[in-house]
């Protein structure tokens, strides 16, 4: 298989952005288990999207965060599985003043 051509086809970007069809998703997920360079391309594009999202992020005022969290309390209570706070990376803490 010409993995370079496959990677350059745009399928990686479509997959990561949630634009790929069900058939494309199935195919890509099978291929990235077989080919390390396809898996690496997916990982790299996911990291790039995440990096860009944080670069362009706008920190909401503290009162907005508090209102949102208060509004979600009833949803957390209805959750089938317990909601557990995950550790926050120090870079994220600094960016969002957590």
Kinemage of the C-alpha trace (Angstrom):
@kinemage 1
@onewidth
@group {chain A} dominant
@subgroup {mainchain}
@vectorlist {calphas} color= white
{ca unk a 1} P 0.000 0.000 0.000
{ca unk a 2} L 1.183 3.519 -0.791
{ca unk a 3} L 0.711 4.958 2.692
{ca unk a 4} L 2.176 8.327 1.703
{ca unk a 5} L -0.481 8.840 -0.977
{ca unk a 6} L -3.157 7.695 1.462
{ca unk a 7} L -1.970 10.163 4.101
{ca unk a 8} L -1.781 12.992 1.539
{ca unk a 9} L -5.326 12.247 0.307
{ca unk a 10} L -6.882 14.320 3.091
{ca unk a 11} L -8.525 11.383 4.817
{ca unk a 12} L -6.530 11.980 8.020
{ca unk a 13} L -7.853 15.525 8.287
{ca unk a 14} L -11.416 14.411 7.540
{ca unk a 15} L -11.176 11.676 10.161
{ca unk a 16} L -9.779 13.890 12.918
{ca unk a 17} L -12.292 16.665 12.199
{ca unk a 18} L -15.209 14.195 12.231
{ca unk a 19} L -15.999 14.666 8.539
{ca unk a 20} L -15.146 11.172 7.305
{ca unk a 21} L -17.907 8.775 6.285
{ca unk a 22} L -18.542 5.627 8.315
{ca unk a 23} L -16.780 3.579 5.653
{ca unk a 24} L -13.749 5.883 5.698
{ca unk a 25} L -13.585 5.723 9.487
{ca unk a 26} L -13.682 1.920 9.450
{ca unk a 27} L -10.995 1.763 6.771
{ca unk a 28} L -8.707 4.286 8.457
{ca unk a 29} L -9.014 2.649 11.869
{ca unk a 30} L -8.058 -0.700 10.353
{ca unk a 31} L -5.132 0.826 8.454
{ca unk a 32} L -3.660 2.739 11.358
{ca unk a 33} L -3.443 -0.517 13.291
{ca unk a 34} L -1.389 -1.971 10.426
{ca unk a 35} L 0.759 1.004 9.405
{ca unk a 36} L 2.701 3.041 11.950
{ca unk a 37} L 3.099 5.987 9.578
{ca unk a 38} L -0.684 6.308 9.223
{ca unk a 39} L -1.095 6.144 13.009
{ca unk a 40} L 1.640 8.763 13.388
{ca unk a 41} L -0.078 11.028 10.848
{ca unk a 42} L -3.355 10.784 12.794
{ca unk a 43} L -1.580 11.495 16.095
{ca unk a 44} L 0.325 14.456 14.622
{ca unk a 45} L -2.781 16.049 13.116
{ca unk a 46} L -4.743 15.560 16.359
{ca unk a 47} L -1.896 17.254 18.270
{ca unk a 48} L -1.821 20.122 15.763
{ca unk a 49} L -5.581 20.690 16.040
{ca unk a 50} L -5.356 20.663 19.841
{ca unk a 51} L -2.386 23.049 19.825
{ca unk a 52} L -4.179 25.486 17.523
{ca unk a 53} L -7.328 25.316 19.630
{ca unk a 54} L -5.392 26.326 22.740
{ca unk a 55} L -3.517 29.068 20.883
{ca unk a 56} L -6.803 30.635 19.792
{ca unk a 57} L -8.670 29.974 23.037
{ca unk a 58} L -10.407 32.821 24.786
{ca unk a 59} L -10.592 32.482 28.540
{ca unk a 60} L -14.145 33.173 29.718
{ca unk a 61} L -14.714 35.306 32.788
{ca unk a 62} L -14.743 33.356 36.070
{ca unk a 63} L -18.450 34.127 36.567
{ca unk a 64} L -19.294 32.419 33.262
{ca unk a 65} L -17.375 29.297 34.300
{ca unk a 66} L -19.129 29.238 37.664
{ca unk a 67} L -22.587 29.647 36.072
{ca unk a 68} L -21.859 26.860 33.616
{ca unk a 69} L -20.646 24.490 36.307
{ca unk a 70} L -23.696 25.290 38.458
{ca unk a 71} L -26.006 24.640 35.527
{ca unk a 72} L -24.352 21.266 34.901
{ca unk a 73} L -24.673 19.986 38.477
{ca unk a 74} L -28.125 18.430 37.799
{ca unk a 75} L -26.720 16.734 34.686
{ca unk a 76} L -23.818 15.320 36.672
{ca unk a 77} L -26.287 14.002 39.244
{ca unk a 78} L -28.218 12.155 36.495
{ca unk a 79} L -25.085 10.590 35.021
{ca unk a 80} L -25.065 6.801 34.909
{ca unk a 81} L -21.368 6.724 35.707
{ca unk a 82} L -19.677 8.850 38.324
{ca unk a 83} L -18.102 12.060 37.110
{ca unk a 84} L -14.487 12.211 38.175
{ca unk a 85} L -12.353 15.318 37.819
{ca unk a 86} L -9.284 14.595 35.733
{ca unk a 87} L -5.912 16.135 36.527
{ca unk a 88} L -5.282 19.306 34.566
{ca unk a 89} L -1.987 19.843 32.764
{ca unk a 90} L -0.042 22.807 34.185
{ca unk a 91} L 0.025 24.457 30.750
{ca unk a 92} L -3.765 24.376 30.654
{ca unk a 93} L -3.969 25.634 34.225
{ca unk a 94} L -1.837 28.641 33.315
{ca unk a 95} L -3.747 29.314 30.091
{ca unk a 96} L -7.146 29.186 31.770
{ca unk a 97} L -6.130 30.509 35.194
{ca unk a 98} L -7.373 27.378 36.969
